[in-house]
Amino acid sequence: MPTPSSRSSLRALLLSSSLLLACAHVGGGQTTATGATPPANARQVHARVLAINDFHGNLAPPQGSSGEIRTGSTKTKAGGIGFLARHLADLRARDPRNTLVVSSGDLIGASPLVSALFHDEPTIEAMNLAGLQLNAVGNHEFDEGTTELKRMQMGGCHPVDGCQDGTPFEGARFQFLAANVVDEKGATLFPPYAVRELAGVKVAFIGMTLEGTPEIVDAAGIRGFQFRDEADTVNALVPELRKQGIRAIVVLLHEGGVQQPGGSYDGCEGISGPIVDIVHRMDKEVDAILSAHTHQSYNCVIEGRRVTSAAPYGRIITDLDLVLDTSTGDVVETTARNVIVTQDVEGVPDVQALVDRYDRLAAPLRDRVLGRVTAPLQQPNARKWPSGESTLGNALADAQLAATKSLGAQVAFMNPGGIRGDLDAGDVTYGEAFTLQPFGNSLVTLTLTGAQLHSLLEAQWEGSHPRILQPSQGFSYTWKASAPVGQKVDPASIRLNGMPIEPAGRYRVTVSSFLAGGGDGFRELAEGTNRQGGMLDVDALEAWLKASPRSPPETNRITRVE
């Protein structure tokens, strides 16, 4: 563990670095200010907010396309907590007293093994060292439930695994925010906002996750809590803040949007998605929204408000400049740029030493070889497989079916959102297997009728985007792209081991515990009966790989017609 003196050295670095960074840029069609020159109006002062989002415990530099940022025709390697801490320190050094470091959620959860093996304690500790000050909860903060999330804030050893690295866990030195997560009495899980004085002006930071969080996390972990509308929550807090004389408001929101194809990491080309409606409905007193969740990067102005998002996995820092009027306490101008976390700088030693220590502890488990695959297994890719299935998705479904045959399972489904990478040809290590399925879900085998199976398949196109379940071997059906939602699947085409599914028939279905609770909006699975629990999903994959070498499954289970 880093010593108190090493932590002090990092704080000194944050305060004493003399690197000066120019901030002129055009974002979202608006000319930005540099933040380097004092405003002409003597009543105006600058404050800076440095923001990240969707870090997902990526302490080591992410690999492949997940570790790059496209800049025109080239790609720049980016990310890694050591480099992120260095860039934050350098950006903050220009005006440390008037700079705040924040996160818009999914700081933890869906993490690589080096963090997830220790219940994401390494990420919290690394962010303590990197100087993070506020974190709005995202949906993945709830992956292990609200009780565990409180432990992340307050500290203490894990109730089952204890302090695995042999040292106490002190918890986050930064504050979690959860304005729209309330219990049955209306109390928020964490404070709804934090007020910080920057350049002599009070600025409120409201933090929250998306209203749809219950649809994408395990229901058992959030029992007793409601997730309220994002805009309504902010609008209800504005009068309370105004009574305190606060006029400057920044929202840290774990919900976002997407640009049109070809949009740059620091641009705003045809922004769309939930963020647009939320901003439209948000009180005009809100000055800036630092968004997240969609794993996109953009720098926009919507309804006159600055709306930004940084790329996931610590590859980009949003550098937001606020020009504040000291007489009114209001924001008179906002400018921003998205800064790539390049790897051409020296990482912060204290932070890197912490990661290296956890990496050594995880190595024996991470490097254990489970089996071999003869060719790459790839996650769903609509361009390669327009039907929606994939070699990796089918393989994971096959593994889960094989692991639950003793429970009477006849078919298994893997949700595409639960697949977090590809698998290269050759030896497969436990670390690689864990990276594919980092959520620690157990398998559940339940009974559905044939009619419910049909409804389950139709539900794949409900919501903002399709979510094509990956089926196990022996299950097949046809869907029509031009048909309306709710009528895409031909019931007569649904077959199990060559036999038509009977609407009144009863079938044993295996899914993850996440899906079994109705996750991703698949409510039919929550209605399944005669439930029996099974092994962890990653253990099912390990068992499947023992019969090595394994070849990629055929992708002929789902047929798409126009």
DORODREN-237677 format. One line per 2 residues: their letters; for each residue x, y, z of C-alpha. Coordinates in steps of 0.25 Angstrom, whole numbers, plus 5000, padded with zeros to 4 digits. Each point is the difference from the previous one (the first is absolute). Last residue first. Layout:
# residues N
a) X/Y/Z | ...
This chain:
# residues 562
ev) 4857/4967/4820 | 5004/4986/5005
rt) 5009/4997/5012 | 5003/4986/5004
ir) 5004/4996/5014 | 5007/4987/5003
nt) 5010/5000/4989 | 5012/5006/5006
ep) 5009/4987/5000 | 5007/4998/5013
ps) 5015/5005/5001 | 5009/4988/5002
rp) 5004/4994/5014 | 5013/4993/5003
sa) 4997/4997/5010 | 4989/4993/5008
kl) 5005/5007/5013 | 4995/5013/4993
wa) 4985/4997/5003 | 5004/4998/5015
el) 5007/5014/5000 | 4988/5006/4993
ad) 4991/4995/5011 | 5009/5005/5011
vd) 4999/5014/4993 | 4985/4999/5001
lm) 5000/4997/5015 | 4994/4986/5003
gg) 4985/4997/5001 | 4987/5005/5006
qr) 4987/4993/4998 | 4987/5007/4997
nt) 4987/4993/4999 | 4993/5012/4993
ge) 5003/5011/4990 | 4993/5013/5002
al) 5013/5008/5001 | 5004/4994/4987
er) 4988/5006/4993 | 5004/5013/5005
fg) 5012/5001/4990 | 5003/5015/5003
dg) 5015/4999/5000 | 4999/4992/5013
gg) 4987/4993/5004 | 5005/4993/5012
al) 5004/4988/4992 | 5008/5009/4991
fs) 5010/5004/5011 | 5000/4986/5006
sv) 5005/4996/4986 | 4991/4991/4991
tv) 4996/4986/4999 | 4987/4996/4995
ry) 4992/4987/5003 | 4988/4999/4990
rg) 4985/4998/5003 | 4990/4999/4988
ap) 4988/5008/4999 | 5005/5008/4988
ei) 5006/4987/4994 | 5014/5003/4994
pm) 5003/4993/4987 | 5010/4988/5000
gn) 5013/5001/4994 | 5008/4999/5013
lr) 4992/5012/5005 | 4992/5008/4989
is) 4994/5013/4999 | 4997/5002/4985
ap) 4985/4998/5002 | 5000/5012/5010
dv) 5005/5009/4989 | 5008/5011/5007
kq) 4999/5015/4997 | 4986/5003/5005
gv) 5002/5007/5013 | 5008/5011/4993
pa) 4995/5002/4986 | 5004/4991/4989
sa) 5011/5005/4990 | 5012/4992/5007
kw) 4992/4987/5000 | 5005/4989/5010
ty) 5002/4986/4998 | 5002/4989/5011
sf) 5010/4990/5006 | 5004/4992/5012
gq) 5009/4988/4999 | 5013/5006/5004
sp) 4998/5011/5010 | 4994/5014/4997
ql) 5007/5014/5001 | 4989/5010/5004
ir) 4998/5011/4990 | 4999/5014/5007
ph) 4995/5010/4990 | 5000/5015/5003
sg) 4992/5010/5007 | 4990/4991/5007
ew) 4993/4988/4994 | 5007/4992/4990
qa) 5004/4988/5008 | 4987/4999/5006
el) 4994/4992/4989 | 5010/4989/5004
ls) 4995/5000/5014 | 4985/5000/4995
hl) 5003/4988/4992 | 5006/4993/5011
qa) 4988/5004/5009 | 4991/4993/4990
gt) 5008/4987/5000 | 4999/5000/5015
lt) 5011/5004/5009 | 5007/4992/5011
lt) 5013/5004/5007 | 5015/4998/5001
vl) 5008/5010/5007 | 5015/5002/4997
sn) 5009/5009/5010 | 5004/5014/4996
gf) 5014/5004/5003 | 5000/5013/4992
pq) 5013/4998/4992 | 4995/4991/4989
lt) 5010/5002/4988 | 5011/5005/5009
fa) 4998/4988/5009 | 5004/4991/4989
eg) 5012/5008/4997 | 5005/5000/5014
yt) 4997/4985/5001 | 5009/4998/4989
vd) 4997/4995/4986 | 5011/4994/4991
ga) 4999/5002/4985 | 4991/5008/4992
dl) 4995/5014/5005 | 4988/5002/5008
dg) 4992/5012/4999 | 4995/5010/5010
ri) 4989/5004/5010 | 4988/4991/4998
gg) 4989/5003/5010 | 4994/5010/4991
pn) 4998/4989/4990 | 4991/4992/5009
mf) 5002/4985/5000 | 4989/4990/4998
av) 4999/4986/5004 | 4992/4988/4995
qa) 4995/4987/5005 | 5004/5001/5015
gl) 4996/4988/5008 | 5008/5003/5012
sk) 5010/4990/4997 | 5002/5007/4986
ta) 5004/5013/5008 | 5015/5001/4996
al) 4998/4995/4986 | 4989/5011/4998
qa) 5009/5011/5005 | 5012/4996/4992
da) 4991/4999/4987 | 4995/5014/5004
la) 5015/5005/5001 | 5003/4994/4987
ng) 4988/5006/4993 | 5004/5014/5005
lt) 5015/4998/4996 | 4996/4996/4986
se) 4990/5010/4998 | 4985/5002/4999
gs) 4993/5013/4995 | 4994/4995/4987
pw) 5009/5011/4993 | 5013/4992/5003
kr) 5012/5007/4995 | 4994/5014/5000
an) 4992/4998/5012 | 5011/4996/5009
pq) 4997/4991/5012 | 5013/4995/5007
ql) 5011/4993/4993 | 5007/4986/5003
pa) 5013/5000/4993 | 5005/4986/4994
tv) 5004/4987/5006 | 4996/5002/5014
rg) 5008/4995/5012 | 4999/4996/5014
lv) 4999/5006/5014 | 5014/5006/5002
rd) 5003/5006/5013 | 5006/5014/4998
rl) 4989/5008/5008 | 5000/4991/5012
pa) 5015/5000/5003 | 5001/5015/4995
al) 4989/5006/5009 | 5010/5003/5012
rd) 5010/5006/4990 | 4990/5008/4993
yr) 4996/5006/5013 | 5014/5004/5003
dv) 5002/5006/4986 | 4987/5008/5002
la) 5005/5006/5013 | 5014/5003/4994
qv) 4993/5007/4988 | 4993/5010/5009
dp) 5012/5003/5008 | 5009/5002/4988
vg) 4991/5009/4992 | 5002/4996/4986
ev) 5010/5007/4991 | 4994/5006/4988
dq) 4999/4995/4985 | 4988/4991/5004
tv) 4989/5010/4996 | 4988/5003/5008
iv) 4993/5007/4989 | 4994/5014/5004
nr) 4986/5003/4997 | 4998/5015/4999
at) 4990/5009/5007 | 4995/5014/5001
te) 4989/5006/5009 | 4996/5014/5001
vv) 4992/5009/5010 | 4999/4991/5011
dg) 4992/5006/5012 | 5005/5005/5014
ts) 4993/5013/4997 | 5012/5009/5005
td) 5011/4990/4998 | 4996/4997/4985
lv) 5006/4987/4997 | 5007/4995/4987
ld) 5000/4985/5000 | 5010/4992/4993
ld) 4998/4985/4997 | 5011/4991/4997
ti) 4994/4986/4997 | 5011/4990/5002
ir) 5001/4988/4990 | 5005/4986/5000
gy) 4996/4996/5014 | 4992/4988/4996
pa) 4989/5007/4993 | 5001/5012/4991
as) 4996/5013/5006 | 4986/5007/4999
tv) 4996/5014/4999 | 4987/5009/5000
rr) 5003/5015/5001 | 4986/5007/5001
ge) 4994/5009/4990 | 4988/4991/4997
iv) 5011/4989/4996 | 5015/5004/4999
cn) 5008/4989/4997 | 5014/4993/5003
ys) 4999/4985/4997 | 5006/4987/5004
qh) 4992/4987/5000 | 4999/4989/5010
th) 4985/5001/5000 | 5000/5001/5016
as) 5005/5014/5002 | 4997/5015/5001
li) 5006/5013/5005 | 4988/5010/5000
ad) 5003/5015/5000 | 4993/5012/5005
ve) 4987/4995/5007 | 4991/5013/5003
kd) 4993/4997/4987 | 4992/4988/5007
mr) 5002/4987/4993 | 4989/4995/4990
hv) 5009/5003/4987 | 5012/4994/5007
id) 4993/4987/5003 | 4994/4999/4986
vi) 5014/5002/4994 | 5007/4990/5010
pg) 4991/4989/4996 | 5006/4998/4986
si) 5005/5010/4989 | 5011/5009/4997
ge) 5001/5003/4985 | 5015/5002/4999
cg) 5006/5006/5013 | 5015/5001/5001
dy) 5011/4996/5009 | 5001/4985/4998
sg) 4997/5003/4985 | 4987/4997/4993
gp) 5001/4990/4989 | 4987/4992/5002
qq) 4990/5010/5006 | 5002/5003/5015
vg) 4994/4992/5012 | 4993/5003/5013
ge) 5001/5000/5015 | 4996/4995/5013
hl) 5008/5000/5013 | 4999/5014/5003
lv) 5009/5010/5007 | 4992/5013/5000
vi) 5007/5013/5002 | 4992/5012/5007
ar) 5005/5014/5002 | 4989/5008/5006
ig) 5001/4997/5015 | 4994/5010/5010
qk) 4996/4989/5010 | 4986/5002/4996
rl) 5004/4998/4985 | 5005/4986/5004
ep) 4987/4996/5005 | 4993/5006/4988
vl) 5009/4992/4991 | 4998/4987/5007
an) 4986/4996/4994 | 5005/5003/4986
vt) 5012/4991/5002 | 4991/4988/5004
da) 4990/5003/4989 | 5011/5000/4989
ed) 5005/4987/5005 | 4987/4992/5002
rf) 5001/4992/5013 | 5007/4987/5004
qf) 4993/4993/5011 | 5006/4992/5012
gr) 4995/4989/5008 | 5007/4989/4993
ig) 5012/5005/4993 | 5009/4987/5001
aa) 4989/4991/4997 | 4996/5006/4987
dv) 5013/4997/4994 | 5003/5012/4991
ie) 4996/5004/4986 | 4985/5003/5001
pt) 5002/5006/5014 | 5009/5010/4994
ge) 4990/5006/4991 | 4999/5014/5007
lt) 5015/5002/4996 | 5010/5003/5012
mg) 5001/5012/5008 | 5009/5012/5004
if) 4997/5015/5003 | 5012/5009/5001
av) 4997/5013/5006 | 5010/5012/4998
kv) 5002/5010/5011 | 5009/5012/4995
ga) 5013/5004/5006 | 5009/4995/4989
le) 4993/4986/5002 | 4992/4997/5012
rv) 4994/4986/5000 | 4986/4996/5002
ay) 4997/4985/4999 | 4987/4994/4995
pp) 4990/4989/5003 | 5007/4994/5012
fl) 5001/4985/4999 | 4989/4990/5001
ta) 4989/5011/4999 | 4989/5000/5011
gk) 4986/4999/4994 | 4995/4991/5011
ed) 5000/4988/4991 | 5014/5003/4996
vv) 5005/5010/4990 | 5009/4999/4988
na) 4998/5013/4992 | 5011/5009/5006
al) 5010/4990/5002 | 5014/5006/5003
fq) 5013/4992/5004 | 5010/5009/5008
fr) 5015/4998/4998 | 5009/4994/5011
ag) 4994/4987/4996 | 5002/4988/5009
ef) 5010/4997/5011 | 5003/4986/4996
pt) 5009/4993/5010 | 5012/4992/4995
gd) 5002/4986/4998 | 4997/5000/4985
qc) 4987/4992/5002 | 4994/5009/5011
gd) 4988/4991/5003 | 4995/4991/4989
vp) 4986/4999/5006 | 4996/5013/5007
hc) 5010/5008/4991 | 5009/5008/5010
gg) 4997/5014/5004 | 4998/5013/4992
mq) 4990/5011/5000 | 4998/5003/4986
mr) 5003/4986/4994 | 4992/4994/5011
kl) 4988/5008/4997 | 5001/4993/4986
et) 5000/4987/5006 | 4987/5002/5008
tg) 4994/5006/4987 | 5002/4988/4991
ed) 5012/4993/4994 | 4998/5005/4986
fe) 4994/5013/5006 | 5012/5009/4996
hn) 4998/4994/4986 | 4987/5009/4998
gv) 5008/5013/5003 | 5002/5007/5013
an) 5005/5015/4999 | 5014/5001/5004
lq) 5006/5012/5007 | 5015/5003/5005
lg) 5009/4992/4991 | 5015/5003/5004
al) 5007/4989/4993 | 5004/4993/5013
nm) 4986/4999/5005 | 4997/4995/4985
ae) 5010/4989/5002 | 4994/4996/5013
it) 4986/4999/4994 | 5005/4992/4988
pe) 5008/4990/5009 | 4987/4998/5009
dh) 4993/4995/4987 | 4995/4987/5007
fl) 5014/4995/5001 | 4999/4991/4989
as) 4993/5011/4992 | 5012/5009/5000
vl) 5011/4991/4994 | 4989/4992/4993
ps) 4995/5011/4991 | 4988/5008/5004
ag) 4985/4999/4996 | 4998/5008/5013
il) 5007/5012/5005 | 5001/5015/4996
dg) 4987/4998/4993 | 4996/5014/5003
ss) 5002/5014/4996 | 5013/5003/5006
vv) 5006/5013/5006 | 5013/5007/5002
lt) 4998/5014/5005 | 5009/5012/4997
nr) 5000/5014/5007 | 5011/4997/5010
pd) 5008/4992/4990 | 5002/5011/4990
ra) 5010/4996/4989 | 5003/4987/5007
rl) 4987/4994/4998 | 5003/4997/4985
da) 5014/4994/5004 | 4994/4992/5011
lh) 4989/4995/4992 | 5009/4996/4989
ra) 5009/4992/5010 | 4989/4993/5006
lf) 4994/4996/4987 | 5014/4995/4996
gi) 5001/4991/5012 | 4986/4996/4999
gg) 5001/4994/4986 | 4994/5007/4988
ak) 5004/5004/4986 | 5007/4995/4987
tk) 4997/5010/4989 | 4994/4995/4987
ts) 5002/5007/4986 | 4991/5005/4989
gt) 4993/5011/5008 | 5004/4998/5014
ri) 4994/4986/5004 | 5002/4997/5015
eg) 5006/4987/5004 | 5000/4990/5012
ss) 4986/4994/4997 | 5005/4998/4986
gq) 5010/4990/5005 | 5004/5000/5014
pp) 4996/5008/5012 | 5012/5006/5008
al) 5000/4994/5014 | 4991/5006/5010
ng) 4987/4998/4992 | 4990/4999/5012
hf) 4988/5003/4992 | 5005/5014/4996
dn) 4986/5004/4995 | 5002/5015/5002
ia) 5011/5011/5002 | 4999/5014/5003
lv) 5009/5012/5003 | 4993/5012/5005
ra) 5006/5014/4999 | 4997/5013/5006
hv) 5002/5014/4994 | 4996/5014/5006
qr) 4991/5011/4995 | 4998/5013/5008
an) 5012/5006/4994 | 4994/5000/4986
ap) 5011/4997/4990 | 5001/4986/5005
pt) 5014/4995/5005 | 5007/4993/4988
ag) 5003/4985/5001 | 4986/4995/5000
ta) 5003/4998/4985 | 4986/5003/4995
tt) 4991/4992/4991 | 4994/5003/4987
qg) 4986/4993/4999 | 4997/4990/4989
gg) 4999/4988/5010 | 5014/5002/5004
vh) 5011/5010/4994 | 5013/5000/5007
ac) 5009/5009/5008 | 5005/4994/5013
al) 5015/5002/5000 | 5007/4991/5011
ll) 5010/5006/5010 | 5009/4989/5007
ss) 5004/5006/5013 | 4997/4988/5009
sl) 5000/5005/5015 | 4986/4997/5005
ll) 4997/4987/4994 | 5014/4995/5002
ar) 4999/5004/5015 | 4988/4992/5001
ls) 5008/4988/4994 | 5011/5002/5010
sr) 4990/5000/5011 | 4995/4987/4996
ss) 5014/4994/5000 | 5002/5005/5014
pt) 4987/4994/5005 | 5005/4987/4994
pm) 4995/4993/4987 | 4995/4986/5003
